[in-house]
Amino acid sequence: MSPKLWLSARFFPLSPVTDKLHVVFSPLDYFLFISLLLLLVLIAIAKRPFIYLAIFLLLAVFLSLQDQTRWQPWFYQYVFMLGAFFVYYWKAADERKEVLLNTCRMITASTYFWSGLQKLNISFIDRVLPSLINPYLNHFFGPINPIPRPLIVCVPLFEIFIGIGLLTRKFRNAAVVLAVMTHIVLLLLLIPVRLNSVVWPWNIAMAALVVILFWRADDVSLREVVLPRKLSFQMVAILLFGIMPLLSFFGLWDSYLSDALYSGNVANALIHVSESTKERLPVAIRDQVQENPVDGQLVINPYRWSLGELNAPGYPERRVFLNLTKQICAYATDPSEVNVVIYGKPSLLRGLREVHTYTCSDL
């Protein structure tokens, strides 16, 4: 769904974890991308997929280090689930099944819980959810008043309940039903308007996962999922998916690694360019330059640029915004012709953001 995300032959700049890492260029990038797809097919059909798992995980990590924009939440989740298969491959069948399923249960339940908690902010309530629902309401009922805030707040609370309910015996089956219904509703909202197509498969996969992992799993206790008996890969999943997302609320862990996609609880940025710099940009980048309706200045929105070219949301971290701006600065003849304004995460109740501006000289 987002092939350019995995290729180097594109205009949206790569953001490697370090400048010392050599980027893979064409045609090798095409070869690696096709290899990833073929390896997934082999993993699915092979009776003994260990070697294919090993090669896939190595390639996935290598390509992720080459570009942080590839750290999309669904890819992060899938890689660790496949990592669990890899780690537990040599265990006895019964033990492997138990610890593998519990690791995947932990990852899945945590995704719902933190995704809901990330949405408990004024930006999601006033902007994100209304942008999905209001077009349908306006189409069928004409211009209407916005949905009441208390009703919108129920959406993230609903998602938090699903995450907690999946881990309890009493509410597990109900949480499964509610999760599947949630994904069906989301797909009905997104597909007709062809919005955010890259997350359609993720919604289908999550609906399937909750059924496979939790439906009528009456013998699985909370302790088995969140408190493993011994040191294992399951504890890594508990740390990364169950605990580390809490640090994102203090700016100590990345938003997309904390299930904040489409939550409104992420940083944003606008790259300001002069008219002369715009004319020197390649056509593909120049087409991304728009007039800011607030002040009339020429700007590039990294989120829209990434979604438009890569069909994947931009990675909302300061270091990535600065790297993108640095690439645009290469087309400027004067450092003052380009600057980036970074808007931090919104405050919980008022939605206020810290604003920082950087020029080419700062980079």
Stockholm file with secondary structure:
# STOCKHOLM 1.0

chainA/1-363         MSPKLWLSARFFPLSPVTDKLHVVFSPLDYFLFISLLLLLVLIAIAKRPFIYLAIFLLLAVFLSLQDQTRWQPWFYQYVFMLGAFFVYYWKAADERKEVLLNTCRMITASTYFWSGLQKLNISFIDRVLPSLINPYLNHFFGPINPIPRPLIVCVPLFEIFIGIGLLTRKFRNAAVVLAVMTHIVLLLLLIPVRLNSVVWPWNIAMAALVVILFWRADDVSLREVVLPRKLSFQMVAILLFGIMPLLSFFGLWDSYLSDALYSGNVANALIHVSESTKERLPVAIRDQVQENPVDGQLVINPYRWSLGELNAPGYPERRVFLNLTKQICAYATDPSEVNVVIYGKPSLLRGLREVHTYTCSDL
#=GR chainA/1-363 SS CCGGGGCSSSSSCCCCSCTTSCCCCTTHHHHHHHHHHHHHHHHHHCSSCHHHHHHHHHHHHHHHHHCGGGCCHHHHHHHHHHHHHHHTTTSCHHHHHHHHHHHHHHHHHHHHHHHHHHTCSHHIIIIIHHHHHHHHHHHHHCSCCCCCHHHHHHHHHHHHHHHHHTTSTTTHHHHHHHHHHHHHHHHHHHTTTTCSGGGHHHHHHHHHHHHHHHTTCTTCCHHHHHSCSSSSHHHHHIIIIIIGGGGGGGTSSCSGGGTCTTSSCSCEEEEEECHHHHHHSCHHHHTTEEECTTTCCEEECHHHHHHHHHSSCCCCCHHHHHHHHHHHHTTCSSGGGEEEEEECCCCTTTCCCCEEEEEGGGC
#=GC SS_cons         CCGGGGCSSSSSCCCCSCTTSCCCCTTHHHHHHHHHHHHHHHHHHCSSCHHHHHHHHHHHHHHHHHCGGGCCHHHHHHHHHHHHHHHTTTSCHHHHHHHHHHHHHHHHHHHHHHHHHHTCSHHIIIIIHHHHHHHHHHHHHCSCCCCCHHHHHHHHHHHHHHHHHTTSTTTHHHHHHHHHHHHHHHHHHHTTTTCSGGGHHHHHHHHHHHHHHHTTCTTCCHHHHHSCSSSSHHHHHIIIIIIGGGGGGGTSSCSGGGTCTTSSCSCEEEEEECHHHHHHSCHHHHTTEEECTTTCCEEECHHHHHHHHHSSCCCCCHHHHHHHHHHHHTTCSSGGGEEEEEECCCCTTTCCCCEEEEEGGGC
//
